[in-house]
């Protein structure tokens, strides 16, 4: 999954969690963990780009 897809998926999950009236706690936890992993992946990409820019 590329950066834009990861951000989009994380945003979708966050919207679901904000309206989480009809999902189980297990599903809430699964979605929260997925969003966290996606955001960590995106942050790592951003950090890598920043290091590349600093080295120019």
N, CA, C and O atoms as a Tripos MOL2 file, in Angstrom:
@<TRIPOS>MOLECULE
protein
  224   223    56     0     0
PROTEIN
NO_CHARGES

@<TRIPOS>ATOM
      1 N           0.8570   -1.1630    0.0000 N.3       1 UNK1
      2 CA          0.0000    0.0000    0.0000 C.3       1 UNK1
      3 C           0.9130    1.2400    0.0000 C.2       1 UNK1
      4 O           1.8480    1.3260    0.7960 O.2       1 UNK1
      5 N           0.6360    2.1860   -0.8870 N.am      2 UNK2
      6 CA          1.4700    3.3870   -0.9260 C.3       2 UNK2
      7 C           1.0100    4.3860    0.1480 C.2       2 UNK2
      8 O           0.0260    4.1610    0.8530 O.2       2 UNK2
      9 N           1.7490    5.4870    0.2470 N.am      3 UNK3
     10 CA          1.4950    6.4810    1.2920 C.3       3 UNK3
     11 C           0.0570    7.0060    1.2310 C.2       3 UNK3
     12 O          -0.6410    7.0260    2.2450 O.2       3 UNK3
     13 N          -0.3810    7.4300    0.0470 N.am      4 UNK4
     14 CA         -1.7310    8.0040   -0.0830 C.3       4 UNK4
     15 C          -2.8150    6.9910    0.2620 C.2       4 UNK4
     16 O          -3.8150    7.3360    0.8910 O.2       4 UNK4
     17 N          -2.6180    5.7500   -0.1460 N.am      5 UNK5
     18 CA         -3.5950    4.7020    0.1840 C.3       5 UNK5
     19 C          -3.6250    4.4560    1.6940 C.2       5 UNK5
     20 O          -4.6910    4.2680    2.2790 O.2       5 UNK5
     21 N          -2.4490    4.4590    2.3130 N.am      6 UNK6
     22 CA         -2.3720    4.2320    3.7630 C.3       6 UNK6
     23 C          -3.0640    5.3430    4.5340 C.2       6 UNK6
     24 O          -3.8190    5.0800    5.4700 O.2       6 UNK6
     25 N          -2.8060    6.5820    4.1420 N.am      7 UNK7
     26 CA         -3.4660    7.7220    4.8060 C.3       7 UNK7
     27 C          -4.9800    7.6480    4.6090 C.2       7 UNK7
     28 O          -5.7470    7.8660    5.5470 O.2       7 UNK7
     29 N          -5.3990    7.3420    3.3930 N.am      8 UNK8
     30 CA         -6.8310    7.2380    3.1110 C.3       8 UNK8
     31 C          -7.5020    6.1600    3.9330 C.2       8 UNK8
     32 O          -8.5930    6.3640    4.4660 O.2       8 UNK8
     33 N          -6.8500    5.0050    4.0370 N.am      9 UNK9
     34 CA         -7.4120    3.9110    4.8230 C.3       9 UNK9
     35 C          -7.4730    4.2960    6.3090 C.2       9 UNK9
     36 O          -8.4640    4.0210    6.9840 O.2       9 UNK9
     37 N          -6.4120    4.9310    6.8090 N.am     10 UNK10
     38 CA         -6.4030    5.3570    8.2100 C.3      10 UNK10
     39 C          -7.5320    6.3550    8.4710 C.2      10 UNK10
     40 O          -8.2060    6.2690    9.4980 O.2      10 UNK10
     41 N          -7.7440    7.2980    7.5560 N.am     11 UNK11
     42 CA         -8.8220    8.2760    7.7160 C.3      11 UNK11
     43 C         -10.1840    7.5930    7.7370 C.2      11 UNK11
     44 O         -11.0610    7.9620    8.5190 O.2      11 UNK11
     45 N         -10.3550    6.6020    6.8790 N.am     12 UNK12
     46 CA        -11.6130    5.8450    6.8380 C.3      12 UNK12
     47 C         -11.8510    5.1270    8.1650 C.2      12 UNK12
     48 O         -12.9560    5.1510    8.7080 O.2      12 UNK12
     49 N         -10.8110    4.4950    8.6730 N.am     13 UNK13
     50 CA        -10.9250    3.7810    9.9510 C.3      13 UNK13
     51 C         -11.2530    4.7490   11.0760 C.2      13 UNK13
     52 O         -12.1250    4.4700   11.9000 O.2      13 UNK13
     53 N         -10.5660    5.8790   11.1180 N.am     14 UNK14
     54 CA        -10.8120    6.8610   12.1770 C.3      14 UNK14
     55 C         -12.2550    7.3450   12.1360 C.2      14 UNK14
     56 O         -12.8880    7.5000   13.1810 O.2      14 UNK14
     57 N         -12.7780    7.5830   10.9410 N.am     15 UNK15
     58 CA        -14.1830    7.9830   10.8090 C.3      15 UNK15
     59 C         -15.1050    6.8870   11.3440 C.2      15 UNK15
     60 O         -16.0940    7.1820   12.0160 O.2      15 UNK15
     61 N         -14.7860    5.6270   11.0480 N.am     16 UNK16
     62 CA        -15.5880    4.5100   11.5530 C.3      16 UNK16
     63 C         -15.5470    4.4770   13.0820 C.2      16 UNK16
     64 O         -16.5700    4.2720   13.7350 O.2      16 UNK16
     65 N         -14.3620    4.6800   13.6380 N.am     17 UNK17
     66 CA        -14.2160    4.6170   15.0940 C.3      17 UNK17
     67 C         -14.9560    5.7560   15.7760 C.2      17 UNK17
     68 O         -15.4860    5.5870   16.8750 O.2      17 UNK17
     69 N         -14.9950    6.9080   15.1340 N.am     18 UNK18
     70 CA        -15.7160    8.0480   15.7060 C.3      18 UNK18
     71 C         -17.2210    7.8020   15.7440 C.2      18 UNK18
     72 O         -17.9290    8.3780   16.5700 O.2      18 UNK18
     73 N         -17.7020    6.9520   14.8530 N.am     19 UNK19
     74 CA        -19.1270    6.6410   14.7960 C.3      19 UNK19
     75 C         -19.3890    5.2120   15.2560 C.2      19 UNK19
     76 O         -20.3410    4.5780   14.8030 O.2      19 UNK19
     77 N         -18.5680    4.7130   16.1340 N.am     20 UNK20
     78 CA        -18.5610    3.2980   16.5120 C.3      20 UNK20
     79 C         -19.6970    2.9090   17.4440 C.2      20 UNK20
     80 O         -19.4540    2.3800   18.5290 O.2      20 UNK20
     81 N         -20.8990    3.1550   17.0480 N.am     21 UNK21
     82 CA        -22.0300    2.7990   17.8880 C.3      21 UNK21
     83 C         -22.4410    1.3360   17.7100 C.2      21 UNK21
     84 O         -23.0170    0.7340   18.6160 O.2      21 UNK21
     85 N         -22.1440    0.7740   16.5460 N.am     22 UNK22
     86 CA        -22.6650   -0.5580   16.2560 C.3      22 UNK22
     87 C         -21.5670   -1.5980   16.0320 C.2      22 UNK22
     88 O         -21.8300   -2.6420   15.4340 O.2      22 UNK22
     89 N         -20.3360   -1.3340   16.5010 N.am     23 UNK23
     90 CA        -19.3080   -2.3490   16.3370 C.3      23 UNK23
     91 C         -18.8920   -2.8780   17.7010 C.2      23 UNK23
     92 O         -18.9740   -2.1860   18.7160 O.2      23 UNK23
     93 N         -18.4480   -4.1110   17.6910 N.am     24 UNK24
     94 CA        -18.0350   -4.7510   18.9440 C.3      24 UNK24
     95 C         -16.7040   -4.1840   19.4150 C.2      24 UNK24
     96 O         -15.9810   -3.5430   18.6520 O.2      24 UNK24
     97 N         -16.3980   -4.4260   20.6580 N.am     25 UNK25
     98 CA        -15.1270   -3.9640   21.2180 C.3      25 UNK25
     99 C         -13.9590   -4.6260   20.4990 C.2      25 UNK25
    100 O         -12.9280   -3.9910   20.2740 O.2      25 UNK25
    101 N         -14.1120   -5.8980   20.1360 N.am     26 UNK26
    102 CA        -13.0480   -6.5920   19.4000 C.3      26 UNK26
    103 C         -12.8000   -5.9390   18.0470 C.2      26 UNK26
    104 O         -11.6510   -5.7580   17.6440 O.2      26 UNK26
    105 N         -13.8640   -5.5890   17.3530 N.am     27 UNK27
    106 CA        -13.7300   -4.9280   16.0550 C.3      27 UNK27
    107 C         -13.1320   -3.5300   16.2340 C.2      27 UNK27
    108 O         -12.2990   -3.1070   15.4320 O.2      27 UNK27
    109 N         -13.5420   -2.8250   17.2580 N.am     28 UNK28
    110 CA        -12.9980   -1.4990   17.5560 C.3      28 UNK28
    111 C         -11.4870   -1.6010   17.7740 C.2      28 UNK28
    112 O         -10.7150   -0.8080   17.2350 O.2      28 UNK28
    113 N         -11.0830   -2.5830   18.5640 N.am     29 UNK29
    114 CA         -9.6640   -2.7870   18.8530 C.3      29 UNK29
    115 C          -8.8980   -3.1430   17.5860 C.2      29 UNK29
    116 O          -7.8060   -2.6230   17.3600 O.2      29 UNK29
    117 N          -9.4500   -4.0160   16.7630 N.am     30 UNK30
    118 CA         -8.7950   -4.4170   15.5190 C.3      30 UNK30
    119 C          -8.6000   -3.2170   14.6030 C.2      30 UNK30
    120 O          -7.5220   -3.0240   14.0410 O.2      30 UNK30
    121 N          -9.6450   -2.4170   14.4590 N.am     31 UNK31
    122 CA         -9.5590   -1.2310   13.6020 C.3      31 UNK31
    123 C          -8.5670   -0.2080   14.1550 C.2      31 UNK31
    124 O          -7.8030    0.3930   13.4000 O.2      31 UNK31
    125 N          -8.5810   -0.0140   15.4610 N.am     32 UNK32
    126 CA         -7.6450    0.9280   16.0800 C.3      32 UNK32
    127 C          -6.2070    0.4760   15.8670 C.2      32 UNK32
    128 O          -5.3360    1.2970   15.5800 O.2      32 UNK32
    129 N          -5.9540   -0.8120   16.0030 N.am     33 UNK33
    130 CA         -4.6080   -1.3460   15.7770 C.3      33 UNK33
    131 C          -4.1900   -1.1870   14.3170 C.2      33 UNK33
    132 O          -3.0400   -0.8520   14.0360 O.2      33 UNK33
    133 N          -5.1130   -1.4230   13.3920 N.am     34 UNK34
    134 CA         -4.8100   -1.2540   11.9740 C.3      34 UNK34
    135 C          -4.4710    0.2020   11.6590 C.2      34 UNK34
    136 O          -3.4970    0.4770   10.9590 O.2      34 UNK34
    137 N          -5.2730    1.1310   12.1760 N.am     35 UNK35
    138 CA         -5.0210    2.5540   11.9390 C.3      35 UNK35
    139 C          -3.6810    2.9710   12.5280 C.2      35 UNK35
    140 O          -2.9390    3.7310   11.9060 O.2      35 UNK35
    141 N          -3.3660    2.4820   13.7180 N.am     36 UNK36
    142 CA         -2.0860    2.8030   14.3500 C.3      36 UNK36
    143 C          -0.9190    2.3150   13.5040 C.2      36 UNK36
    144 O           0.0550    3.0420   13.3110 O.2      36 UNK36
    145 N          -1.0110    1.1000   13.0050 N.am     37 UNK37
    146 CA          0.0560    0.5530   12.1620 C.3      37 UNK37
    147 C           0.2080    1.3610   10.8710 C.2      37 UNK37
    148 O           1.3290    1.6290   10.4400 O.2      37 UNK37
    149 N          -0.8940    1.7440   10.2600 N.am     38 UNK38
    150 CA         -0.8420    2.5340    9.0320 C.3      38 UNK38
    151 C          -0.1950    3.8950    9.2870 C.2      38 UNK38
    152 O           0.6320    4.3500    8.4970 O.2      38 UNK38
    153 N          -0.5670    4.5320   10.3760 N.am     39 UNK39
    154 CA         -0.0100    5.8450   10.6910 C.3      39 UNK39
    155 C           1.4750    5.7560   11.0360 C.2      39 UNK39
    156 O           2.2400    6.6590   10.6980 O.2      39 UNK39
    157 N           1.8890    4.6870   11.6990 N.am     40 UNK40
    158 CA          3.3130    4.4860   11.9840 C.3      40 UNK40
    159 C           4.0950    4.3210   10.6820 C.2      40 UNK40
    160 O           5.1900    4.8630   10.5330 O.2      40 UNK40
    161 N           3.5250    3.5740    9.7500 N.am     41 UNK41
    162 CA          4.1510    3.3670    8.4410 C.3      41 UNK41
    163 C           4.2960    4.7080    7.7200 C.2      41 UNK41
    164 O           5.3510    4.9960    7.1540 O.2      41 UNK41
    165 N           3.2660    5.5110    7.7360 N.am     42 UNK42
    166 CA          3.3040    6.8220    7.0860 C.3      42 UNK42
    167 C           4.3330    7.7340    7.7420 C.2      42 UNK42
    168 O           5.0680    8.4420    7.0530 O.2      42 UNK42
    169 N           4.3870    7.7170    9.0720 N.am     43 UNK43
    170 CA          5.3610    8.5390    9.7860 C.3      43 UNK43
    171 C           6.7770    8.1230    9.4220 C.2      43 UNK43
    172 O           7.6430    8.9790    9.2400 O.2      43 UNK43
    173 N           7.0230    6.8330    9.3140 N.am     44 UNK44
    174 CA          8.3500    6.3440    8.9380 C.3      44 UNK44
    175 C           8.7300    6.8370    7.5470 C.2      44 UNK44
    176 O           9.8800    7.2090    7.3150 O.2      44 UNK44
    177 N           7.7750    6.8440    6.6190 N.am     45 UNK45
    178 CA          8.0400    7.3560    5.2760 C.3      45 UNK45
    179 C           8.3770    8.8450    5.3150 C.2      45 UNK45
    180 O           9.3170    9.2910    4.6560 O.2      45 UNK45
    181 N           7.6180    9.6020    6.0780 N.am     46 UNK46
    182 CA          7.8680   11.0430    6.1990 C.3      46 UNK46
    183 C           9.2400   11.2870    6.8210 C.2      46 UNK46
    184 O           9.9960   12.1330    6.3430 O.2      46 UNK46
    185 N           9.5600   10.5590    7.8700 N.am     47 UNK47
    186 CA         10.8670   10.7020    8.5180 C.3      47 UNK47
    187 C          11.9870   10.3950    7.5310 C.2      47 UNK47
    188 O          13.0050   11.0860    7.5110 O.2      47 UNK47
    189 N          11.8040    9.3670    6.7180 N.am     48 UNK48
    190 CA         12.8020    9.0130    5.7100 C.3      48 UNK48
    191 C          12.9680   10.1080    4.6700 C.2      48 UNK48
    192 O          14.0900   10.4170    4.2680 O.2      48 UNK48
    193 N          11.8720   10.6940    4.2330 N.am     49 UNK49
    194 CA         11.9410   11.7880    3.2610 C.3      49 UNK49
    195 C          12.6490   12.9940    3.8650 C.2      49 UNK49
    196 O          13.4440   13.6460    3.1870 O.2      49 UNK49
    197 N          12.3700   13.2990    5.1300 N.am     50 UNK50
    198 CA         13.0190   14.4270    5.7890 C.3      50 UNK50
    199 C          14.5360   14.2210    5.8560 C.2      50 UNK50
    200 O          15.2980   15.1610    5.6320 O.2      50 UNK50
    201 N          14.9720   13.0050    6.1600 N.am     51 UNK51
    202 CA         16.4070   12.7110    6.2070 C.3      51 UNK51
    203 C          17.0380   12.8660    4.8340 C.2      51 UNK51
    204 O          18.1500   13.3790    4.7110 O.2      51 UNK51
    205 N          16.3200   12.4190    3.7880 N.am     52 UNK52
    206 CA         16.8440   12.5700    2.4230 C.3      52 UNK52
    207 C          16.9940   14.0320    2.0670 C.2      52 UNK52
    208 O          17.9790   14.4270    1.4440 O.2      52 UNK52
    209 N          16.0300   14.8310    2.4550 N.am     53 UNK53
    210 CA         16.0750   16.2760    2.1550 C.3      53 UNK53
    211 C          17.2380   16.9300    2.9080 C.2      53 UNK53
    212 O          17.9420   17.7760    2.3560 O.2      53 UNK53
    213 N          17.4340   16.5390    4.1630 N.am     54 UNK54
    214 CA         18.5190   17.0980    4.9500 C.3      54 UNK54
    215 C          19.8900   16.7810    4.3390 C.2      54 UNK54
    216 O          20.8330   17.5600    4.4770 O.2      54 UNK54
    217 N          19.9900   15.6340    3.6650 N.am     55 UNK55
    218 CA         21.2570   15.2080    3.0860 C.3      55 UNK55
    219 C          21.5390   15.8130    1.7160 C.2      55 UNK55
    220 O          22.5910   15.5630    1.1290 O.2      55 UNK55
    221 N          20.6190   16.5920    1.2160 N.am     56 UNK56
    222 CA         20.8150   17.2010   -0.1130 C.3      56 UNK56
    223 C          21.7200   18.3990    0.0010 C.2      56 UNK56
    224 O          22.0100   19.0520   -1.0020 O.2      56 UNK56
@<TRIPOS>BOND
     1     1     2 1
     2     2     3 1
     3     3     4 2
     4     3     5 am
     5     5     6 1
     6     6     7 1
     7     7     8 2
     8     7     9 am
     9     9    10 1
    10    10    11 1
    11    11    12 2
    12    11    13 am
    13    13    14 1
    14    14    15 1
    15    15    16 2
    16    15    17 am
    17    17    18 1
    18    18    19 1
    19    19    20 2
    20    19    21 am
    21    21    22 1
    22    22    23 1
    23    23    24 2
    24    23    25 am
    25    25    26 1
    26    26    27 1
    27    27    28 2
    28    27    29 am
    29    29    30 1
    30    30    31 1
    31    31    32 2
    32    31    33 am
    33    33    34 1
    34    34    35 1
    35    35    36 2
    36    35    37 am
    37    37    38 1
    38    38    39 1
    39    39    40 2
    40    39    41 am
    41    41    42 1
    42    42    43 1
    43    43    44 2
    44    43    45 am
    45    45    46 1
    46    46    47 1
    47    47    48 2
    48    47    49 am
    49    49    50 1
    50    50    51 1
    51    51    52 2
    52    51    53 am
    53    53    54 1
    54    54    55 1
    55    55    56 2
    56    55    57 am
    57    57    58 1
    58    58    59 1
    59    59    60 2
    60    59    61 am
    61    61    62 1
    62    62    63 1
    63    63    64 2
    64    63    65 am
    65    65    66 1
    66    66    67 1
    67    67    68 2
    68    67    69 am
    69    69    70 1
    70    70    71 1
    71    71    72 2
    72    71    73 am
    73    73    74 1
    74    74    75 1
    75    75    76 2
    76    75    77 am
    77    77    78 1
    78    78    79 1
    79    79    80 2
    80    79    81 am
    81    81    82 1
    82    82    83 1
    83    83    84 2
    84    83    85 am
    85    85    86 1
    86    86    87 1
    87    87    88 2
    88    87    89 am
    89    89    90 1
    90    90    91 1
    91    91    92 2
    92    91    93 am
    93    93    94 1
    94    94    95 1
    95    95    96 2
    96    95    97 am
    97    97    98 1
    98    98    99 1
    99    99   100 2
   100    99   101 am
   101   101   102 1
   102   102   103 1
   103   103   104 2
   104   103   105 am
   105   105   106 1
   106   106   107 1
   107   107   108 2
   108   107   109 am
   109   109   110 1
   110   110   111 1
   111   111   112 2
   112   111   113 am
   113   113   114 1
   114   114   115 1
   115   115   116 2
   116   115   117 am
   117   117   118 1
   118   118   119 1
   119   119   120 2
   120   119   121 am
   121   121   122 1
   122   122   123 1
   123   123   124 2
   124   123   125 am
   125   125   126 1
   126   126   127 1
   127   127   128 2
   128   127   129 am
   129   129   130 1
   130   130   131 1
   131   131   132 2
   132   131   133 am
   133   133   134 1
   134   134   135 1
   135   135   136 2
   136   135   137 am
   137   137   138 1
   138   138   139 1
   139   139   140 2
   140   139   141 am
   141   141   142 1
   142   142   143 1
   143   143   144 2
   144   143   145 am
   145   145   146 1
   146   146   147 1
   147   147   148 2
   148   147   149 am
   149   149   150 1
   150   150   151 1
   151   151   152 2
   152   151   153 am
   153   153   154 1
   154   154   155 1
   155   155   156 2
   156   155   157 am
   157   157   158 1
   158   158   159 1
   159   159   160 2
   160   159   161 am
   161   161   162 1
   162   162   163 1
   163   163   164 2
   164   163   165 am
   165   165   166 1
   166   166   167 1
   167   167   168 2
   168   167   169 am
   169   169   170 1
   170   170   171 1
   171   171   172 2
   172   171   173 am
   173   173   174 1
   174   174   175 1
   175   175   176 2
   176   175   177 am
   177   177   178 1
   178   178   179 1
   179   179   180 2
   180   179   181 am
   181   181   182 1
   182   182   183 1
   183   183   184 2
   184   183   185 am
   185   185   186 1
   186   186   187 1
   187   187   188 2
   188   187   189 am
   189   189   190 1
   190   190   191 1
   191   191   192 2
   192   191   193 am
   193   193   194 1
   194   194   195 1
   195   195   196 2
   196   195   197 am
   197   197   198 1
   198   198   199 1
   199   199   200 2
   200   199   201 am
   201   201   202 1
   202   202   203 1
   203   203   204 2
   204   203   205 am
   205   205   206 1
   206   206   207 1
   207   207   208 2
   208   207   209 am
   209   209   210 1
   210   210   211 1
   211   211   212 2
   212   211   213 am
   213   213   214 1
   214   214   215 1
   215   215   216 2
   216   215   217 am
   217   217   218 1
   218   218   219 1
   219   219   220 2
   220   219   221 am
   221   221   222 1
   222   222   223 1
   223   223   224 2
@<TRIPOS>SUBSTRUCTURE
     1 UNK1         2 RESIDUE 1 A UNK
     2 UNK2         6 RESIDUE 1 A UNK
     3 UNK3        10 RESIDUE 1 A UNK
     4 UNK4        14 RESIDUE 1 A UNK
     5 UNK5        18 RESIDUE 1 A UNK
     6 UNK6        22 RESIDUE 1 A UNK
     7 UNK7        26 RESIDUE 1 A UNK
     8 UNK8        30 RESIDUE 1 A UNK
     9 UNK9        34 RESIDUE 1 A UNK
    10 UNK10       38 RESIDUE 1 A UNK
    11 UNK11       42 RESIDUE 1 A UNK
    12 UNK12       46 RESIDUE 1 A UNK
    13 UNK13       50 RESIDUE 1 A UNK
    14 UNK14       54 RESIDUE 1 A UNK
    15 UNK15       58 RESIDUE 1 A UNK
    16 UNK16       62 RESIDUE 1 A UNK
    17 UNK17       66 RESIDUE 1 A UNK
    18 UNK18       70 RESIDUE 1 A UNK
    19 UNK19       74 RESIDUE 1 A UNK
    20 UNK20       78 RESIDUE 1 A UNK
    21 UNK21       82 RESIDUE 1 A UNK
    22 UNK22       86 RESIDUE 1 A UNK
    23 UNK23       90 RESIDUE 1 A UNK
    24 UNK24       94 RESIDUE 1 A UNK
    25 UNK25       98 RESIDUE 1 A UNK
    26 UNK26      102 RESIDUE 1 A UNK
    27 UNK27      106 RESIDUE 1 A UNK
    28 UNK28      110 RESIDUE 1 A UNK
    29 UNK29      114 RESIDUE 1 A UNK
    30 UNK30      118 RESIDUE 1 A UNK
    31 UNK31      122 RESIDUE 1 A UNK
    32 UNK32      126 RESIDUE 1 A UNK
    33 UNK33      130 RESIDUE 1 A UNK
    34 UNK34      134 RESIDUE 1 A UNK
    35 UNK35      138 RESIDUE 1 A UNK
    36 UNK36      142 RESIDUE 1 A UNK
    37 UNK37      146 RESIDUE 1 A UNK
    38 UNK38      150 RESIDUE 1 A UNK
    39 UNK39      154 RESIDUE 1 A UNK
    40 UNK40      158 RESIDUE 1 A UNK
    41 UNK41      162 RESIDUE 1 A UNK
    42 UNK42      166 RESIDUE 1 A UNK
    43 UNK43      170 RESIDUE 1 A UNK
    44 UNK44      174 RESIDUE 1 A UNK
    45 UNK45      178 RESIDUE 1 A UNK
    46 UNK46      182 RESIDUE 1 A UNK
    47 UNK47      186 RESIDUE 1 A UNK
    48 UNK48      190 RESIDUE 1 A UNK
    49 UNK49      194 RESIDUE 1 A UNK
    50 UNK50      198 RESIDUE 1 A UNK
    51 UNK51      202 RESIDUE 1 A UNK
    52 UNK52      206 RESIDUE 1 A UNK
    53 UNK53      210 RESIDUE 1 A UNK
    54 UNK54      214 RESIDUE 1 A UNK
    55 UNK55      218 RESIDUE 1 A UNK
    56 UNK56      222 RESIDUE 1 A UNK
